[in-house]
């Protein structure tokens, strides 16, 4: 399983090409040969960059859904809408297709934020707004999501 770390800022040029920071590129180096999948986020106005190995794991889960159940079929269609296979060019740039740029509102200033096994790609203003909006509820969310985790190795220290 991939475990990516960090939040990085960058700039997209007029064609939607984005230079990845050297720190992020170093983390992605083992995955460069396989390529990546870029898609719309389900919950936010941003894009999600999946290393191909992580995308294949996700698709294995999606493929277990019964497509003769309408809700499942609708989910699969929407989840995979606009999905693109992406590779870095010889200059280490990632090309964000126009339709995905428009979805995420990406113009020039971009934030790439690691989310465990994927990278979210945001327009910088949208990212800062989403983070500011989430600050208010984060303590409650953290308690709700992480507060009930039991671990046999838990020593009570966080």
N, C-alpha and C positions, 0 to 999 in steps of 0.2 A: 504494500500500500504506500502511496505517495504521501509525504507530509511536507507541504510547502510552508515557508515562513516569510513574513514581511509584508510591508505596504510600501509601494514605490510610486513615484510620480514620473510622468513622462509627457511627451507632446506627440500628437498625431499630425502628420503633414496633410496637405490638401487632398492627397489621394487616399488618406486613411492608413498610411503606413506608420507604425509605432515601433520605435527602438526600445528594446527591453534593456533594463539596467543590467550591468554586469553581474550583480549579486543574484538577481532573479535568473538570468541566463545560465549562471553556474549551477543553480539548483535544477534547472530544466534540462541541462546537458545530457543526462542519461536517457532522456525521453525524446530527444531531437529526431532520431532516426525513425521512430514510429509515427511522429506527427501529433497533431492535436485536433480537437473538435471545438468549434466556437458556436455558442448558441445563446438564445435569449434566456434571461433568468425567469424563473416562474414567479417570484415574489417581488422583484425590484426592477427598476428601469436601468438595468446593467446587463453586461454580457458575462458568460461563464466560459472559461477556457479549460477544457478537460485534456489532460494527457491521454493519448489513445488507450492506454491500459486501463485508466479509470473510466473512460467512456464505455469500454467493452464490459466492465463490471456493471455499470449502470444499465446497459442494454440487456445484459443477462437477466437483471431483475425485471425490466420492462417486458422482455419476451415471455415471462411467466404469466403475464396478464392474458385473460381470455378475451380475444378480440371480438367474440360474438356477444359480449356484454357492451352495450352502447357507451356507457360511461367510460369503460376502459379504452375503447376505440377512440373516443373523443379526447381522452387524456393523451394517448400516444400521439395523435395527430398534433395536438397543441404543444406537447413537450418537444417534439422533434421539428416543429415549424422553424424554418430559417436556418437549420443546422448546416454548418459548413466544415469541411476538412481544411485545416490550416497547416502550413509549414512556414518556418522562418526562411527568409530569403538569404542570399549569400552575404548580405550586410547585417544579418541578425535582426531584421525587421519583421514585424507581424503585420500583414495586411488585413484590415478590418473591412469587410465588404460593406458597400453603401447602405444596403437594407438594414444591416445590423448597427451601423453607425447611427442611422435615423432612429431605430428603436431605442437605443440607449442615450440619444441626445448628445453623442460625442462630437465635439467640434475640434478643439485643439488641446486643451489641458486635460490630462487623463490620470486616473489613479488605478493602479493594479494592486489588488489586495488579496492576499492568500486567505483561503477559506478551507483549511485542512488539506484537501487533496485536489482542489481546483483553484484557479485564479479568477476573481471577479474583475472585470474591466469597466470602469465608471468614467463618465464625464466628471471632472473634479468638483464642479459646483453641486451636482446631484449627489455625489459621494458625501461631501461635507454636510449637506442638508440631511441626508439619511442618517449619518452618524449623530448629528445634533438632535434630530427627532427621537432617536433611539436612547439617548442619554437619560431622559426622564424616566423611562420604564425599565432601564437595564437592570437595576437592583432587583426589582420584582421578577423580571424575566430570569435572571441568573438563579435566584432562589427556586423558582418554579421548575426550571429545567435541570439544574445541577444539584439542588438541595436534597433530593431523595435518592441520589445514586449511592448504592451500597457496594462496597468493595471489600473482599475478604482481607486485603492487605492494608485497609484504611487504618491509619494510626490516629485519626482525629486531627491531624495537622494539615492545614492547607497552604 
